[in-house]
Every structure is written in structure tokens, then in C-alpha cells.
């Protein structure tokens, strides 16, 4: 049997590494012919390498991966991978497209690969959703927000849920994810990117430097010049935290919801 030629489209290096590890473990004959981090790079890889199977993260740094389907026909089988809640899961399955939540469970990945094999054996091209169908699913009434976060420490990869995140802060052009024990983890997305995908019921962008979780706010104090000063838990050791003046009205509405 020829090797299963795979393309990984994922903008988080740790998530790519984890998928490579799982594929090597579950499907030793799988050959990663290319990896891509953006829509444009994914389109190039699909055209040049013509993989049998493509793993597509649903939210890339430059937009949702359904844009790929607008730009070109996708002949490869498609398995979506995402850290978002399982919205539209049944719709994807009805259309014979697999959909795996991060952290990817080996058993579910094995089942998805088996379904692909069944279609390939039957010589039936794996059907793909059209751009219109995908756009409709992503614009569902109940949006799905990022609920899982991948961080690393040394040679260890850890998955966190949103309840474990106290706040994100921007520092020296890097993004740090801070947990209740005060540990700071480098995170590969900017605050601008995170602001688009975090649950607004839980997280609020208080300034250019901080996105905070409602559960991390211990005290709120009025400050001069119309700002609010926050006491966070855990408290940043090197900085006072303020809600910028222009964000105060929306912040007060947010905490009152």
C-alpha cells in the first residue's frame, strides 16, 4: 500500500508537532509532504504536493480555513482540527468531513483515518463542503470561542482550558498567558488575534497590554483621569494594571452582565 501523503495546515507550532507525533504513532505509513501556517501557503501546498489527506485548523492567523475552498478546488480528503467547541459537528459528519477537537484524542484520530481509508478503498473521492456551506456553519447563531490553549515548558506540551487562564499580557512584543499559580507561558498569538476568538463573557481587553478573565479580578478602584485600577490574582509583580479610559464604559457593562 502506498504511503498516505498528508498536509498539515496549522499556525501553532506545538499543535503541528503534536499532530506529527500522533500520526507517527497511529499511522506509521503517513508521510507529511508539507506543512503550512496560512491560507496562501496552504493553497500553494495543495497545488504543488497534491496530498491525499489534509488536516486543516479551522482558524488560521490570516483568517478561517474555509477561504481555501473559495480560492481553489480541494481534491484531498479533509479532516478539520480546532480548539473551538464542537459546533456544527454533526453537519460536518453528514458531509463526510471529519472534525477533531484539540487536544486530539488518539482514538478519535484513528477512527477518522479509518473512515478516510474506507472512502479511499471504495475509490470515492472524499466530498468537501462548499465555501457557502462552511461560511454558513461558521456564522451559526451561537458562535464557538477558543476554549483550549496549548503551551510548552521545556520538552513538555500542556493543554489548558479557559478556566485555567487568568489573563494574557503583551510584553516586549511577546504574548504571555498567566495561570492562577502565577506562571507565565509564551503564547503564539497576539492580543489582537486572541481578542477575536476568546469568549467575551469571560475575557475583556482592558488596554493595549492586557486581556483579563473575569475570574482574575479581585478588586476595582477608581483612578484619576477617568481610569480604573484593577487588582488581579495573581498580581503582576512588575506592573500596575489599569482599564484605559476609553474602555471604561464597556468594561463596566461587561462586569455587570
N, C-alpha and C positions, 0 to 999 in steps of 0.2 A: 504494500500500500504506500503510495507517495506521501511525503510529509505534508502535514496540514500547514499551509502558509498563512500566517496571521499578521495583521496590522494592529498596533495599539495606538489609539488616539486618546491622549490623557495629558493634561497640563500640570499634574502634580508628580514630581519625580518619585516620591515614595510610593504612590499608588501604582505607578508603572512598574517599579521594582517588585512590589508585592504580586502583581498580576503575572509578571515573568516567572516568579518563584512558583506560584500555584500551577501555571501551565507546565513548567518543567516537571513538577511532581505528579500531576494528574495525566498529562498528555506528553510524554517524552518525545513523541514524533513531531510535536508542534515546532515550527520554525518561525521565529519572529523576523519577518522580512523587512520591517520598517517600524519606526515609532514617530509620532507627530504630536505637537503641542497646540496646534492652531488649526482653524478651518482651512486656511490656504495650504498649509503643509499637509493636511490630511488629504485634500483633493489631489495634490501632486503625488502623494504616496499611492493613492488608489489607482491613478492613471499609469504610473511608472511600474509599480510592482504587481498590480492585479492580484491581490491576495484572495485566498479562498474565504477567509473569515476576518471581519473587522470588529474590534472591541472599541466602542465609541463612548467616551464620557459625555454625558448629556449637556454639561455646562462647561464650555471652554473659556479661557481668558478673553477671547475676542468674540464670544457670542455662543448661542446654543448650537449644538452639532447638527440640528436639522437643516441648517443653512447649507450643509454639504449636499443634501438632496436637491436643493434648489439649483445648485451650480452644475451638477452632473448626475448622470445615471449611476447608481451603485449596484454593481452586479454581485458583489461579495455578500455572503451571509453577514448579518449584523447582530451583535449582542451589545446592548446598552449597559454601561456601568455608571453608577451615580451614587452620591452621598445623600441624595434627597429622599424624602418619604416616597412610599410606593404608590404615588398617584398614577392613574391610568395603567396600572399593572395589567389588569385583565384585558384592556384594549390592545396592549402590545402583544399579549399571548394569543389573542384571537387572530391577530395579523401574522402569527408565526414568527414574531421577533422576540427574542429573549431579553430580559431586563433584570439585572443583578444589582442589589444594593451593596454599597460598601459599609463595613468590611465584607468582602466577598467570602461567602462560605464555600469551602472546597466541595462539599456535597452538591450544592446548587450549581456551581461551575461545571462539575462533572455531568450533571443532568443536562445542562444547556449544551455542552459539547456532544452528548449522546443524541440530543434532538437534531443537532446540525448533521451528525453522521447519518441519521435516518433519512433526512431530506436528500443528502448527497448520494446515498446508496440508491434512492429512488430516482436519481437523476432529475430531481425537481429543483429548479432554481429557487433559493430561499426568497420569498416575497419580502418587499420592503414597503414601509409606509411612505406615502407621498409627502411632499413638503406641506401640503394643505392639511393632511391628516395630523401630521406631527405638530403643526402650529396650533391646530385646534385642541390637541391634547395638552400642550404646554400652556394654553390660555384657559384652562379649566377654571371654573368658578372658585375653587379652593386651591390657591397656589401652594406649591410644595417648597419648603425652605430647607436650606442646608442644615442638617441635623447631626452629621458626623464629621469629625475633623481628624486628620492624620498628622501626627508629629513624630519626631525622632529624637533620640538621645543616645549618642554613641552608636552602637550597632543594633539598637533596639527600636522597633517601629511600634507606635502605640496609637490606637484608635480611641477617640473621646467622643462623648455625646455632648449636646449643647448645655446640659445641666452642669457639666464639669468646667465650663468656660466662664470665668469671671469678667474678663474684658480683653479687648485687643488694643494694643497701643503701637503707634508708629514711632520709631526711634532710629535715627541715623540711617534713614532710607530703608529700614527693615521693619517687618511687622512681627510683633511678639504676641503670643497667646499666653495669658496668665491664668493659672489654675488656683483653686482655693488654698493650696499649700504654699502659694507664693512663687512657684516655679514658673520660669519664663521660657517659652518654647518658640523658636523661629517658625514662622508660618509663611508659606509661599505666595499668598495673595495679599494685595494691598487693601487698605481700609476702603478705598473706593469700590473695589471688586466685592469685598465682603458685604458692604452696605446694600448691594443689590440682591444678595442671596440669603441673608440672615432673617430670622423671624422677627418682624417689627414689634410683636407683642412682648418679646423677651429682650431685644437688643436695641440700643439707641446710639446714634452718632452724636456725641456731645460737643465735639470740637474736631479740629484737624488731626489731633493726636490720639483721640480715644473713641472707641465704641464700647459701651458698658452694658453688662447684663443687669436687669432689674434686681436680681438677687444679690448683686455685689455692692449695692448702695446701702451703706449703714446710716449715714446722716446727710442732710442737705441744709446748707446755711446760705442766707442771702449775703451777697458781697457787693462792694461798691461798683459803680459803673454798670449796674444792671445785671451783673453776672451772678451765677450760683456756684458755691463751692461745695464739692462732694467729698465725703469721707467714704473711701472704698475699702472693702475687705476682699483680699488682703490689700493693705495700703501700699502704693508705690513708695519705695524708700527715698527716691531722689526727686520727687516732683509733687507739687500741689495740683489738684485736679479741679478744673472749672468747666461749667457749661458756658459756652460762648454766648454773648449777649443776644445775638440774632437767633440762637436756637432755644432760648429760654421758654418762649410761649409754647412751642411744640413739645418741649421736654415736660412742662407742667401738665399738658394734656395727656402725654404718654403715661406719666406715673399715676394719673388719676383714672386710667382705664381699668 
